[in-house]
Amino acid sequence: MGLNLEQKQAVVAEVSAEVAQAQAIVLAEYRGLPVGNMTELRKRARTSGIYLRVLKNTLARRAVAETPFAGLAEKMIGPLAYGISADPVAVAKVLHEFSRDNAEKFVIRCGAMPNMMMTPLQVAELARMPSREQLLAMLLGTMQAPIAKLARTLNEVPGKFVRTLAAVQEQKEKQAA
């Protein structure tokens, strides 16, 4: 049973709200994918903060019209799952890993970042990048390294002094004995 006009407008409004906050959208074709596998994909997407939706392409075209993702409209052909996320690496990673596990039944067709279309190979490259959390951890480690080295160097001066005093004291005790 199809959607009535009000339901279609609600779906377009919901997807448009997600697209407005998105930094990446990935389109994947799913032909013959079992329901259990699709449920697993939805679970992975939910835990990664990805909006994953299967909807009619005409509704999706209306949702991306007049947005930086408008270039996707011409690629919306066939049964597609739409992965939308504010973290471009997360959406690419989840959908790419799932497509590797379900190679023939789930195929990434294209992707987009604001005002930039991506081929399936570019989506795969994006999936190989470290996640946002990993990048922030690496940046923090890089920023902390000079401070930690300075602290170790400054700590070495009194440590060396204490070791020298201990050696002198030990030498005096040997001379006294």
Secondary structure as GFF3:
##gff-version 3
##sequence-region A 1 177
A	DSSP	alpha_helix	5	21	.	.	.	ID=ss1
A	DSSP	beta_strand	24	30	.	.	.	ID=ss2
A	DSSP	alpha_helix	35	47	.	.	.	ID=ss3
A	DSSP	beta_strand	51	54	.	.	.	ID=ss4
A	DSSP	alpha_helix	57	64	.	.	.	ID=ss5
A	DSSP	three_ten_helix	70	75	.	.	.	ID=ss6
A	DSSP	beta_strand	80	85	.	.	.	ID=ss7
A	DSSP	alpha_helix	88	101	.	.	.	ID=ss8
A	DSSP	beta_strand	106	113	.	.	.	ID=ss9
A	DSSP	beta_strand	116	118	.	.	.	ID=ss10
A	DSSP	alpha_helix	120	128	.	.	.	ID=ss11
A	DSSP	alpha_helix	132	176	.	.	.	ID=ss12
###
